[in-house]
Amino acid sequence: MNTRIRRAAVAVAAAAVLPIALTACSDDSKDTSSSSSKASSPAKDESTDTSSDMAAMDEPFGPACSTVPTDGAGSFDGMAKDPVATAASNNPALSTLVTAVKKAGLLDTLNNAQNITVFAPTNDAFAKIPKADLDKVLNDKAQLTKILTYHVVGQKLAPKDLANGSFPTLEKSKLMAAGSGESYTVNGSAKVVCGNVKTANANVYIIDTVLMPKS
């Protein structure tokens, strides 16, 4: 009689322990699976965000970029294939600048230079200068060369470089840039209206004011 009682007690104890053990194993499995899932998700999201941010930073930006042709030699893709002076000649908004470059005899100089940055004033920027003064400058090769080479930096500048920097120009003096995001100024007054435009040998920042070097 005692033997039967002991066997029954063992059986009841085993039946009680087994569900608890199974439940514990199940919970451990869920926790491990959940932790693994949580750990893997952020890495994927960060990689995607980083790639998107890098792509966005490499695109032209600014309100005047919408006026650039969408195809042909004057488009962003077309300009990227030509050296900077040739590329500018295909952009109608830079025709006065191209005329000035030709008068100064700088066409080949700019086309043959390597890894430069050009701050390119628009036609409207030149129109801010009184006509008599502009005509005088256009007919003074030495002064014109001084002004135009002041718009050229002897290294390629990315937008992030313009955040707060001083850069030596081909004219041998320095210009200042400041800003962030898609808003930058040069020498405190000229605004970048279409920036980060690529040509075969230069980065171009189209500006709304002609820069004047100190006399």
Biotite code that builds the C-alpha atoms (Angstrom):
import biotite.structure as struc

atoms = struc.array([
    struc.Atom([0.000, 0.000, 0.000], chain_id="A", res_id=1, res_name="MET", atom_name="CA", element="C"),
    struc.Atom([2.817, 2.413, 0.842], chain_id="A", res_id=2, res_name="ASN", atom_name="CA", element="C"),
    struc.Atom([4.575, 1.626, -2.465], chain_id="A", res_id=3, res_name="THR", atom_name="CA", element="C"),
    struc.Atom([1.489, 2.519, -4.476], chain_id="A", res_id=4, res_name="ARG", atom_name="CA", element="C"),
    struc.Atom([1.116, 5.810, -2.620], chain_id="A", res_id=5, res_name="ILE", atom_name="CA", element="C"),
    struc.Atom([4.766, 6.760, -3.289], chain_id="A", res_id=6, res_name="ARG", atom_name="CA", element="C"),
    struc.Atom([4.413, 5.976, -7.036], chain_id="A", res_id=7, res_name="ARG", atom_name="CA", element="C"),
    struc.Atom([1.257, 8.085, -7.287], chain_id="A", res_id=8, res_name="ALA", atom_name="CA", element="C"),
    struc.Atom([2.962, 11.003, -5.547], chain_id="A", res_id=9, res_name="ALA", atom_name="CA", element="C"),
    struc.Atom([5.942, 10.876, -7.950], chain_id="A", res_id=10, res_name="VAL", atom_name="CA", element="C"),
    struc.Atom([3.609, 10.829, -10.947], chain_id="A", res_id=11, res_name="ALA", atom_name="CA", element="C"),
    struc.Atom([1.674, 13.860, -9.676], chain_id="A", res_id=12, res_name="VAL", atom_name="CA", element="C"),
    struc.Atom([4.906, 15.793, -9.045], chain_id="A", res_id=13, res_name="ALA", atom_name="CA", element="C"),
    struc.Atom([6.235, 15.038, -12.538], chain_id="A", res_id=14, res_name="ALA", atom_name="CA", element="C"),
    struc.Atom([2.960, 16.126, -14.122], chain_id="A", res_id=15, res_name="ALA", atom_name="CA", element="C"),
    struc.Atom([3.166, 19.439, -12.248], chain_id="A", res_id=16, res_name="ALA", atom_name="CA", element="C"),
    struc.Atom([6.826, 20.193, -13.145], chain_id="A", res_id=17, res_name="VAL", atom_name="CA", element="C"),
    struc.Atom([6.643, 19.371, -16.871], chain_id="A", res_id=18, res_name="LEU", atom_name="CA", element="C"),
    struc.Atom([4.326, 22.282, -17.977], chain_id="A", res_id=19, res_name="PRO", atom_name="CA", element="C"),
    struc.Atom([6.448, 24.757, -15.988], chain_id="A", res_id=20, res_name="ILE", atom_name="CA", element="C"),
    struc.Atom([9.634, 23.582, -17.740], chain_id="A", res_id=21, res_name="ALA", atom_name="CA", element="C"),
    struc.Atom([8.000, 23.755, -21.163], chain_id="A", res_id=22, res_name="LEU", atom_name="CA", element="C"),
    struc.Atom([6.710, 27.267, -20.464], chain_id="A", res_id=23, res_name="THR", atom_name="CA", element="C"),
    struc.Atom([10.167, 28.460, -19.430], chain_id="A", res_id=24, res_name="ALA", atom_name="CA", element="C"),
    struc.Atom([11.745, 27.055, -22.600], chain_id="A", res_id=25, res_name="CYS", atom_name="CA", element="C"),
    struc.Atom([9.059, 28.706, -24.718], chain_id="A", res_id=26, res_name="SER", atom_name="CA", element="C"),
    struc.Atom([9.622, 32.106, -23.066], chain_id="A", res_id=27, res_name="ASP", atom_name="CA", element="C"),
    struc.Atom([13.401, 31.857, -23.534], chain_id="A", res_id=28, res_name="ASP", atom_name="CA", element="C"),
    struc.Atom([12.913, 31.106, -27.227], chain_id="A", res_id=29, res_name="SER", atom_name="CA", element="C"),
    struc.Atom([10.583, 34.082, -27.697], chain_id="A", res_id=30, res_name="LYS", atom_name="CA", element="C"),
    struc.Atom([12.962, 36.453, -25.903], chain_id="A", res_id=31, res_name="ASP", atom_name="CA", element="C"),
    struc.Atom([15.926, 35.294, -27.985], chain_id="A", res_id=32, res_name="THR", atom_name="CA", element="C"),
    struc.Atom([13.985, 35.644, -31.241], chain_id="A", res_id=33, res_name="SER", atom_name="CA", element="C"),
    struc.Atom([12.668, 39.068, -30.270], chain_id="A", res_id=34, res_name="SER", atom_name="CA", element="C"),
    struc.Atom([16.131, 40.326, -29.254], chain_id="A", res_id=35, res_name="SER", atom_name="CA", element="C"),
    struc.Atom([17.644, 39.072, -32.505], chain_id="A", res_id=36, res_name="SER", atom_name="CA", element="C"),
    struc.Atom([14.950, 40.828, -34.525], chain_id="A", res_id=37, res_name="SER", atom_name="CA", element="C"),
    struc.Atom([15.387, 44.095, -32.632], chain_id="A", res_id=38, res_name="LYS", atom_name="CA", element="C"),
    struc.Atom([19.158, 43.991, -33.022], chain_id="A", res_id=39, res_name="ALA", atom_name="CA", element="C"),
    struc.Atom([19.090, 43.454, -36.784], chain_id="A", res_id=40, res_name="SER", atom_name="CA", element="C"),
    struc.Atom([16.506, 46.099, -37.728], chain_id="A", res_id=41, res_name="SER", atom_name="CA", element="C"),
    struc.Atom([18.350, 49.346, -36.793], chain_id="A", res_id=42, res_name="PRO", atom_name="CA", element="C"),
    struc.Atom([21.488, 48.410, -38.797], chain_id="A", res_id=43, res_name="ALA", atom_name="CA", element="C"),
    struc.Atom([19.443, 48.065, -41.975], chain_id="A", res_id=44, res_name="LYS", atom_name="CA", element="C"),
    struc.Atom([17.658, 51.383, -41.425], chain_id="A", res_id=45, res_name="ASP", atom_name="CA", element="C"),
    struc.Atom([20.906, 53.289, -40.715], chain_id="A", res_id=46, res_name="GLU", atom_name="CA", element="C"),
    struc.Atom([22.527, 51.962, -43.883], chain_id="A", res_id=47, res_name="SER", atom_name="CA", element="C"),
    struc.Atom([19.576, 53.047, -45.995], chain_id="A", res_id=48, res_name="THR", atom_name="CA", element="C"),
    struc.Atom([19.465, 56.510, -44.397], chain_id="A", res_id=49, res_name="ASP", atom_name="CA", element="C"),
    struc.Atom([23.219, 57.043, -44.877], chain_id="A", res_id=50, res_name="THR", atom_name="CA", element="C"),
    struc.Atom([23.063, 56.129, -48.563], chain_id="A", res_id=51, res_name="SER", atom_name="CA", element="C"),
    struc.Atom([20.118, 58.483, -49.119], chain_id="A", res_id=52, res_name="SER", atom_name="CA", element="C"),
    struc.Atom([21.847, 61.356, -47.330], chain_id="A", res_id=53, res_name="ASP", atom_name="CA", element="C"),
    struc.Atom([25.053, 60.921, -49.341], chain_id="A", res_id=54, res_name="MET", atom_name="CA", element="C"),
    struc.Atom([23.135, 60.872, -52.623], chain_id="A", res_id=55, res_name="ALA", atom_name="CA", element="C"),
    struc.Atom([21.220, 64.025, -51.683], chain_id="A", res_id=56, res_name="ALA", atom_name="CA", element="C"),
    struc.Atom([24.423, 65.879, -50.751], chain_id="A", res_id=57, res_name="MET", atom_name="CA", element="C"),
    struc.Atom([25.901, 65.186, -54.176], chain_id="A", res_id=58, res_name="ASP", atom_name="CA", element="C"),
    struc.Atom([23.052, 66.806, -56.145], chain_id="A", res_id=59, res_name="GLU", atom_name="CA", element="C"),
    struc.Atom([22.891, 70.413, -57.416], chain_id="A", res_id=60, res_name="PRO", atom_name="CA", element="C"),
    struc.Atom([20.779, 72.628, -55.159], chain_id="A", res_id=61, res_name="PHE", atom_name="CA", element="C"),
    struc.Atom([19.270, 76.104, -55.098], chain_id="A", res_id=62, res_name="GLY", atom_name="CA", element="C"),
    struc.Atom([16.341, 78.021, -56.622], chain_id="A", res_id=63, res_name="PRO", atom_name="CA", element="C"),
    struc.Atom([18.078, 78.814, -59.921], chain_id="A", res_id=64, res_name="ALA", atom_name="CA", element="C"),
    struc.Atom([18.755, 75.145, -60.627], chain_id="A", res_id=65, res_name="CYS", atom_name="CA", element="C"),
    struc.Atom([15.183, 74.859, -61.928], chain_id="A", res_id=66, res_name="SER", atom_name="CA", element="C"),
    struc.Atom([16.108, 77.100, -64.878], chain_id="A", res_id=67, res_name="THR", atom_name="CA", element="C"),
    struc.Atom([18.833, 74.744, -66.088], chain_id="A", res_id=68, res_name="VAL", atom_name="CA", element="C"),
    struc.Atom([17.785, 72.744, -69.197], chain_id="A", res_id=69, res_name="PRO", atom_name="CA", element="C"),
    struc.Atom([16.746, 69.166, -68.451], chain_id="A", res_id=70, res_name="THR", atom_name="CA", element="C"),
    struc.Atom([18.658, 67.706, -71.400], chain_id="A", res_id=71, res_name="ASP", atom_name="CA", element="C"),
    struc.Atom([21.326, 68.567, -73.938], chain_id="A", res_id=72, res_name="GLY", atom_name="CA", element="C"),
    struc.Atom([24.738, 70.216, -73.486], chain_id="A", res_id=73, res_name="ALA", atom_name="CA", element="C"),
    struc.Atom([23.362, 72.823, -71.070], chain_id="A", res_id=74, res_name="GLY", atom_name="CA", element="C"),
    struc.Atom([21.800, 70.290, -68.700], chain_id="A", res_id=75, res_name="SER", atom_name="CA", element="C"),
    struc.Atom([23.539, 69.087, -65.553], chain_id="A", res_id=76, res_name="PHE", atom_name="CA", element="C"),
    struc.Atom([24.467, 65.819, -67.267], chain_id="A", res_id=77, res_name="ASP", atom_name="CA", element="C"),
    struc.Atom([25.715, 67.687, -70.330], chain_id="A", res_id=78, res_name="GLY", atom_name="CA", element="C"),
    struc.Atom([27.796, 70.156, -68.322], chain_id="A", res_id=79, res_name="MET", atom_name="CA", element="C"),
    struc.Atom([29.423, 67.297, -66.415], chain_id="A", res_id=80, res_name="ALA", atom_name="CA", element="C"),
    struc.Atom([30.967, 66.075, -69.681], chain_id="A", res_id=81, res_name="LYS", atom_name="CA", element="C"),
    struc.Atom([32.617, 69.392, -70.666], chain_id="A", res_id=82, res_name="ASP", atom_name="CA", element="C"),
    struc.Atom([35.387, 71.488, -69.083], chain_id="A", res_id=83, res_name="PRO", atom_name="CA", element="C"),
    struc.Atom([34.098, 74.450, -67.126], chain_id="A", res_id=84, res_name="VAL", atom_name="CA", element="C"),
    struc.Atom([34.321, 77.316, -69.662], chain_id="A", res_id=85, res_name="ALA", atom_name="CA", element="C"),
    struc.Atom([32.732, 75.191, -72.381], chain_id="A", res_id=86, res_name="THR", atom_name="CA", element="C"),
    struc.Atom([30.048, 74.002, -69.970], chain_id="A", res_id=87, res_name="ALA", atom_name="CA", element="C"),
    struc.Atom([29.251, 77.602, -68.970], chain_id="A", res_id=88, res_name="ALA", atom_name="CA", element="C"),
    struc.Atom([28.896, 78.607, -72.618], chain_id="A", res_id=89, res_name="SER", atom_name="CA", element="C"),
    struc.Atom([26.014, 76.140, -72.901], chain_id="A", res_id=90, res_name="ASN", atom_name="CA", element="C"),
    struc.Atom([24.107, 77.795, -70.045], chain_id="A", res_id=91, res_name="ASN", atom_name="CA", element="C"),
    struc.Atom([22.163, 80.875, -71.281], chain_id="A", res_id=92, res_name="PRO", atom_name="CA", element="C"),
    struc.Atom([22.160, 82.406, -67.779], chain_id="A", res_id=93, res_name="ALA", atom_name="CA", element="C"),
    struc.Atom([25.978, 82.662, -67.869], chain_id="A", res_id=94, res_name="LEU", atom_name="CA", element="C"),
    struc.Atom([26.437, 84.306, -71.291], chain_id="A", res_id=95, res_name="SER", atom_name="CA", element="C"),
    struc.Atom([27.849, 87.588, -69.885], chain_id="A", res_id=96, res_name="THR", atom_name="CA", element="C"),
    struc.Atom([30.389, 85.651, -67.837], chain_id="A", res_id=97, res_name="LEU", atom_name="CA", element="C"),
    struc.Atom([31.451, 83.665, -70.895], chain_id="A", res_id=98, res_name="VAL", atom_name="CA", element="C"),
    struc.Atom([31.855, 86.900, -72.900], chain_id="A", res_id=99, res_name="THR", atom_name="CA", element="C"),
    struc.Atom([34.056, 88.301, -70.128], chain_id="A", res_id=100, res_name="ALA", atom_name="CA", element="C"),
    struc.Atom([36.149, 85.109, -69.990], chain_id="A", res_id=101, res_name="VAL", atom_name="CA", element="C"),
    struc.Atom([36.740, 85.289, -73.746], chain_id="A", res_id=102, res_name="LYS", atom_name="CA", element="C"),
    struc.Atom([37.698, 88.991, -73.594], chain_id="A", res_id=103, res_name="LYS", atom_name="CA", element="C"),
    struc.Atom([40.206, 88.234, -70.815], chain_id="A", res_id=104, res_name="ALA", atom_name="CA", element="C"),
    struc.Atom([41.696, 85.347, -72.819], chain_id="A", res_id=105, res_name="GLY", atom_name="CA", element="C"),
    struc.Atom([40.958, 82.880, -70.008], chain_id="A", res_id=106, res_name="LEU", atom_name="CA", element="C"),
    struc.Atom([38.936, 80.315, -71.963], chain_id="A", res_id=107, res_name="LEU", atom_name="CA", element="C"),
    struc.Atom([41.786, 77.819, -72.380], chain_id="A", res_id=108, res_name="ASP", atom_name="CA", element="C"),
    struc.Atom([43.160, 78.547, -68.906], chain_id="A", res_id=109, res_name="THR", atom_name="CA", element="C"),
    struc.Atom([39.904, 77.542, -67.243], chain_id="A", res_id=110, res_name="LEU", atom_name="CA", element="C"),
    struc.Atom([39.250, 74.592, -69.540], chain_id="A", res_id=111, res_name="ASN", atom_name="CA", element="C"),
    struc.Atom([42.718, 73.149, -68.972], chain_id="A", res_id=112, res_name="ASN", atom_name="CA", element="C"),
    struc.Atom([42.851, 73.661, -65.207], chain_id="A", res_id=113, res_name="ALA", atom_name="CA", element="C"),
    struc.Atom([42.314, 70.624, -62.999], chain_id="A", res_id=114, res_name="GLN", atom_name="CA", element="C"),
    struc.Atom([40.215, 70.266, -59.844], chain_id="A", res_id=115, res_name="ASN", atom_name="CA", element="C"),
    struc.Atom([39.060, 73.866, -59.443], chain_id="A", res_id=116, res_name="ILE", atom_name="CA", element="C"),
    struc.Atom([35.979, 75.617, -58.077], chain_id="A", res_id=117, res_name="THR", atom_name="CA", element="C"),
    struc.Atom([34.337, 78.440, -59.999], chain_id="A", res_id=118, res_name="VAL", atom_name="CA", element="C"),
    struc.Atom([31.906, 80.930, -58.486], chain_id="A", res_id=119, res_name="PHE", atom_name="CA", element="C"),
    struc.Atom([29.978, 81.904, -61.597], chain_id="A", res_id=120, res_name="ALA", atom_name="CA", element="C"),
    struc.Atom([27.973, 85.173, -61.593], chain_id="A", res_id=121, res_name="PRO", atom_name="CA", element="C"),
    struc.Atom([24.722, 85.101, -63.553], chain_id="A", res_id=122, res_name="THR", atom_name="CA", element="C"),
    struc.Atom([23.757, 87.634, -66.224], chain_id="A", res_id=123, res_name="ASN", atom_name="CA", element="C"),
    struc.Atom([21.570, 89.312, -63.576], chain_id="A", res_id=124, res_name="ASP", atom_name="CA", element="C"),
    struc.Atom([24.614, 89.608, -61.309], chain_id="A", res_id=125, res_name="ALA", atom_name="CA", element="C"),
    struc.Atom([26.524, 91.511, -64.010], chain_id="A", res_id=126, res_name="PHE", atom_name="CA", element="C"),
    struc.Atom([23.411, 93.637, -64.652], chain_id="A", res_id=127, res_name="ALA", atom_name="CA", element="C"),
    struc.Atom([23.701, 95.018, -61.090], chain_id="A", res_id=128, res_name="LYS", atom_name="CA", element="C"),
    struc.Atom([26.862, 96.840, -62.217], chain_id="A", res_id=129, res_name="ILE", atom_name="CA", element="C"),
    struc.Atom([26.145, 100.203, -63.912], chain_id="A", res_id=130, res_name="PRO", atom_name="CA", element="C"),
    struc.Atom([26.518, 99.740, -67.675], chain_id="A", res_id=131, res_name="LYS", atom_name="CA", element="C"),
    struc.Atom([29.235, 102.372, -68.040], chain_id="A", res_id=132, res_name="ALA", atom_name="CA", element="C"),
    struc.Atom([31.323, 100.700, -65.309], chain_id="A", res_id=133, res_name="ASP", atom_name="CA", element="C"),
    struc.Atom([30.765, 97.229, -66.768], chain_id="A", res_id=134, res_name="LEU", atom_name="CA", element="C"),
    struc.Atom([31.753, 98.354, -70.278], chain_id="A", res_id=135, res_name="ASP", atom_name="CA", element="C"),
    struc.Atom([34.893, 99.929, -68.858], chain_id="A", res_id=136, res_name="LYS", atom_name="CA", element="C"),
    struc.Atom([35.877, 96.724, -67.077], chain_id="A", res_id=137, res_name="VAL", atom_name="CA", element="C"),
    struc.Atom([35.136, 94.560, -70.120], chain_id="A", res_id=138, res_name="LEU", atom_name="CA", element="C"),
    struc.Atom([37.566, 96.679, -72.114], chain_id="A", res_id=139, res_name="ASN", atom_name="CA", element="C"),
    struc.Atom([40.324, 96.635, -69.497], chain_id="A", res_id=140, res_name="ASP", atom_name="CA", element="C"),
    struc.Atom([41.921, 93.206, -69.851], chain_id="A", res_id=141, res_name="LYS", atom_name="CA", element="C"),
    struc.Atom([44.142, 93.481, -66.771], chain_id="A", res_id=142, res_name="ALA", atom_name="CA", element="C"),
    struc.Atom([41.287, 94.534, -64.483], chain_id="A", res_id=143, res_name="GLN", atom_name="CA", element="C"),
    struc.Atom([38.914, 92.008, -66.041], chain_id="A", res_id=144, res_name="LEU", atom_name="CA", element="C"),
    struc.Atom([41.439, 89.205, -65.513], chain_id="A", res_id=145, res_name="THR", atom_name="CA", element="C"),
    struc.Atom([41.875, 90.264, -61.877], chain_id="A", res_id=146, res_name="LYS", atom_name="CA", element="C"),
    struc.Atom([38.121, 90.140, -61.259], chain_id="A", res_id=147, res_name="ILE", atom_name="CA", element="C"),
    struc.Atom([37.512, 86.844, -63.055], chain_id="A", res_id=148, res_name="LEU", atom_name="CA", element="C"),
    struc.Atom([40.413, 84.971, -61.449], chain_id="A", res_id=149, res_name="THR", atom_name="CA", element="C"),
    struc.Atom([39.102, 86.140, -58.063], chain_id="A", res_id=150, res_name="TYR", atom_name="CA", element="C"),
    struc.Atom([36.100, 83.886, -58.744], chain_id="A", res_id=151, res_name="HIS", atom_name="CA", element="C"),
    struc.Atom([38.288, 80.762, -59.079], chain_id="A", res_id=152, res_name="VAL", atom_name="CA", element="C"),
    struc.Atom([39.650, 78.615, -56.237], chain_id="A", res_id=153, res_name="VAL", atom_name="CA", element="C"),
    struc.Atom([42.407, 76.122, -56.997], chain_id="A", res_id=154, res_name="GLY", atom_name="CA", element="C"),
    struc.Atom([40.683, 73.130, -55.396], chain_id="A", res_id=155, res_name="GLN", atom_name="CA", element="C"),
    struc.Atom([37.312, 71.415, -55.636], chain_id="A", res_id=156, res_name="LYS", atom_name="CA", element="C"),
    struc.Atom([35.009, 72.564, -52.856], chain_id="A", res_id=157, res_name="LEU", atom_name="CA", element="C"),
    struc.Atom([32.051, 70.465, -51.716], chain_id="A", res_id=158, res_name="ALA", atom_name="CA", element="C"),
    struc.Atom([29.033, 72.197, -50.142], chain_id="A", res_id=159, res_name="PRO", atom_name="CA", element="C"),
    struc.Atom([30.201, 71.217, -46.650], chain_id="A", res_id=160, res_name="LYS", atom_name="CA", element="C"),
    struc.Atom([33.473, 73.060, -47.299], chain_id="A", res_id=161, res_name="ASP", atom_name="CA", element="C"),
    struc.Atom([31.541, 76.309, -47.720], chain_id="A", res_id=162, res_name="LEU", atom_name="CA", element="C"),
    struc.Atom([30.057, 76.151, -44.217], chain_id="A", res_id=163, res_name="ALA", atom_name="CA", element="C"),
    struc.Atom([32.675, 78.480, -42.789], chain_id="A", res_id=164, res_name="ASN", atom_name="CA", element="C"),
    struc.Atom([35.876, 78.837, -44.764], chain_id="A", res_id=165, res_name="GLY", atom_name="CA", element="C"),
    struc.Atom([38.466, 81.120, -46.308], chain_id="A", res_id=166, res_name="SER", atom_name="CA", element="C"),
    struc.Atom([39.904, 80.076, -49.665], chain_id="A", res_id=167, res_name="PHE", atom_name="CA", element="C"),
    struc.Atom([42.815, 81.405, -51.734], chain_id="A", res_id=168, res_name="PRO", atom_name="CA", element="C"),
    struc.Atom([41.848, 82.358, -55.281], chain_id="A", res_id=169, res_name="THR", atom_name="CA", element="C"),
    struc.Atom([43.799, 82.361, -58.532], chain_id="A", res_id=170, res_name="LEU", atom_name="CA", element="C"),
    struc.Atom([43.882, 86.141, -58.187], chain_id="A", res_id=171, res_name="GLU", atom_name="CA", element="C"),
    struc.Atom([46.116, 85.547, -55.115], chain_id="A", res_id=172, res_name="LYS", atom_name="CA", element="C"),
    struc.Atom([43.763, 86.926, -52.468], chain_id="A", res_id=173, res_name="SER", atom_name="CA", element="C"),
    struc.Atom([41.100, 85.137, -50.425], chain_id="A", res_id=174, res_name="LYS", atom_name="CA", element="C"),
    struc.Atom([37.319, 84.924, -50.480], chain_id="A", res_id=175, res_name="LEU", atom_name="CA", element="C"),
    struc.Atom([35.074, 83.891, -47.605], chain_id="A", res_id=176, res_name="MET", atom_name="CA", element="C"),
    struc.Atom([32.141, 81.475, -47.641], chain_id="A", res_id=177, res_name="ALA", atom_name="CA", element="C"),
    struc.Atom([29.558, 80.676, -44.996], chain_id="A", res_id=178, res_name="ALA", atom_name="CA", element="C"),
    struc.Atom([26.235, 78.899, -44.611], chain_id="A", res_id=179, res_name="GLY", atom_name="CA", element="C"),
    struc.Atom([24.663, 75.482, -44.197], chain_id="A", res_id=180, res_name="SER", atom_name="CA", element="C"),
    struc.Atom([22.246, 73.051, -45.831], chain_id="A", res_id=181, res_name="GLY", atom_name="CA", element="C"),
    struc.Atom([21.307, 74.633, -49.163], chain_id="A", res_id=182, res_name="GLU", atom_name="CA", element="C"),
    struc.Atom([21.923, 78.267, -48.161], chain_id="A", res_id=183, res_name="SER", atom_name="CA", element="C"),
    struc.Atom([25.400, 79.755, -48.660], chain_id="A", res_id=184, res_name="TYR", atom_name="CA", element="C"),
    struc.Atom([26.890, 83.201, -49.172], chain_id="A", res_id=185, res_name="THR", atom_name="CA", element="C"),
    struc.Atom([30.255, 84.316, -50.504], chain_id="A", res_id=186, res_name="VAL", atom_name="CA", element="C"),
    struc.Atom([31.962, 87.372, -49.009], chain_id="A", res_id=187, res_name="ASN", atom_name="CA", element="C"),
    struc.Atom([28.826, 87.979, -46.968], chain_id="A", res_id=188, res_name="GLY", atom_name="CA", element="C"),
    struc.Atom([26.731, 89.275, -49.863], chain_id="A", res_id=189, res_name="SER", atom_name="CA", element="C"),
    struc.Atom([26.737, 87.020, -52.937], chain_id="A", res_id=190, res_name="ALA", atom_name="CA", element="C"),
    struc.Atom([24.198, 84.225, -52.594], chain_id="A", res_id=191, res_name="LYS", atom_name="CA", element="C"),
    struc.Atom([24.662, 80.780, -54.120], chain_id="A", res_id=192, res_name="VAL", atom_name="CA", element="C"),
    struc.Atom([21.551, 80.353, -56.299], chain_id="A", res_id=193, res_name="VAL", atom_name="CA", element="C"),
    struc.Atom([22.532, 77.012, -57.838], chain_id="A", res_id=194, res_name="CYS", atom_name="CA", element="C"),
    struc.Atom([25.332, 75.097, -56.159], chain_id="A", res_id=195, res_name="GLY", atom_name="CA", element="C"),
    struc.Atom([27.337, 71.915, -56.558], chain_id="A", res_id=196, res_name="ASN", atom_name="CA", element="C"),
    struc.Atom([27.131, 71.876, -60.360], chain_id="A", res_id=197, res_name="VAL", atom_name="CA", element="C"),
    struc.Atom([29.695, 69.437, -61.752], chain_id="A", res_id=198, res_name="LYS", atom_name="CA", element="C"),
    struc.Atom([31.768, 69.930, -64.903], chain_id="A", res_id=199, res_name="THR", atom_name="CA", element="C"),
    struc.Atom([34.579, 67.748, -66.212], chain_id="A", res_id=200, res_name="ALA", atom_name="CA", element="C"),
    struc.Atom([37.241, 69.684, -64.290], chain_id="A", res_id=201, res_name="ASN", atom_name="CA", element="C"),
    struc.Atom([35.427, 71.868, -61.774], chain_id="A", res_id=202, res_name="ALA", atom_name="CA", element="C"),
    struc.Atom([32.706, 72.297, -59.196], chain_id="A", res_id=203, res_name="ASN", atom_name="CA", element="C"),
    struc.Atom([30.577, 75.344, -59.994], chain_id="A", res_id=204, res_name="VAL", atom_name="CA", element="C"),
    struc.Atom([28.538, 77.534, -57.641], chain_id="A", res_id=205, res_name="TYR", atom_name="CA", element="C"),
    struc.Atom([26.344, 79.984, -59.537], chain_id="A", res_id=206, res_name="ILE", atom_name="CA", element="C"),
    struc.Atom([26.021, 83.260, -57.598], chain_id="A", res_id=207, res_name="ILE", atom_name="CA", element="C"),
    struc.Atom([23.799, 86.348, -57.813], chain_id="A", res_id=208, res_name="ASP", atom_name="CA", element="C"),
    struc.Atom([26.496, 89.020, -57.343], chain_id="A", res_id=209, res_name="THR", atom_name="CA", element="C"),
    struc.Atom([29.873, 89.690, -58.991], chain_id="A", res_id=210, res_name="VAL", atom_name="CA", element="C"),
    struc.Atom([32.707, 89.369, -56.474], chain_id="A", res_id=211, res_name="LEU", atom_name="CA", element="C"),
    struc.Atom([35.178, 92.259, -56.354], chain_id="A", res_id=212, res_name="MET", atom_name="CA", element="C"),
    struc.Atom([38.729, 91.713, -55.102], chain_id="A", res_id=213, res_name="PRO", atom_name="CA", element="C"),
    struc.Atom([40.278, 94.364, -52.918], chain_id="A", res_id=214, res_name="LYS", atom_name="CA", element="C"),
    struc.Atom([42.299, 96.911, -54.886], chain_id="A", res_id=215, res_name="SER", atom_name="CA", element="C"),
])
